[in-house]
Amino acid sequence: QAQLVQSGGGLVQAGGSLRLSCTASGSAFSINAAGWYREAPGKHRELVASISSDGSTKYEDSVKGRFTISRDNAKITVYLLMDRLKPEDTGVYYCNAGPPRGWGLWEYWGQGTQVTVSS
């Protein structure tokens, strides 16, 4: 079973920072390209950050300049560093990686982790 295991998240005050981690487990595979999705209350799941196999990154407009997606050299773990958090960043964050299924979508999902930003 190929799995993505997430860690990090939690409750933070506005202006604070959190780092999410997503590690490949089970069946061996490398994280070449990946994304972080956010499911905010009452909203559809949204791709907020992605990294391509060549290392290039893209961000949803609302998080540009505040969030950074990165990948370790062994391509085992992908991270999302979230700085200057805002209440509207609140939601369940899911990492997504593995064989590509389409543009901005990959085969495997992490279990999700709650990020709550208070005022």
Long-range contacts (C-beta under 8 A, 24 or more apart in sequence): 1-26, 1-27, 2-26, 2-27, 2-29, 2-98, 2-107, 2-108, 3-27, 3-108, 4-95, 4-96, 4-97, 4-98, 4-108, 4-109, 4-110, 4-111, 5-110, 5-111, 6-93, 6-94, 6-95, 6-110, 6-111, 6-112, 6-113, 7-113, 8-113, 9-93, 9-113, 9-114, 9-115, 10-114, 10-115, 10-116, 11-116, 11-117, 11-118, 12-85, 12-115, 12-116, 12-117, 12-118, 13-117, 13-118, 13-119, 14-85, 14-86, 14-87, 14-117, 14-118, 14-119, 15-84, 15-85, 16-85, 16-117, 17-81, 17-82, 17-83, 17-84, 17-85, 18-81, 18-82, 18-85, 18-115, 19-79, 19-80, 19-81, 19-82, 20-79, 20-80, 20-82, 20-93, 20-95, 20-113, 20-115, 21-77, 21-78, 21-79, 22-77, 22-78, 22-79, 22-80, 22-95, 22-97, 22-110, 23-76, 23-77, 24-76, 24-77, 24-97, 29-98, 29-108, 30-74, 30-75, 30-76, 31-71, 31-75, 31-76, 31-77, 31-78, 31-97, 31-98, 32-75, 32-97, 33-97, 33-100, 33-106, 34-69, 34-71, 34-78, 34-95, 34-96, 34-97, 34-106, 35-69, 35-95, 35-96, 35-97, 35-104, 35-105, 35-106, 36-69, 36-78, 36-80, 36-93, 36-94, 36-95, 36-96, 37-93, 37-94, 37-95, 37-96, 38-89, 38-91, 38-92, 38-93, 38-94, 39-91, 39-92, 39-93, 39-94, 39-112, 40-88, 40-90, 40-91, 41-90, 41-91, 43-91, 45-94, 47-104, 48-93, 49-80, 50-104, 51-78, 62-88, 63-89, 82-115, 85-115, 85-117, 86-117, 87-117, 87-118, 87-119, 88-117, 89-115, 89-117, 90-115, 90-116, 90-117, 91-115
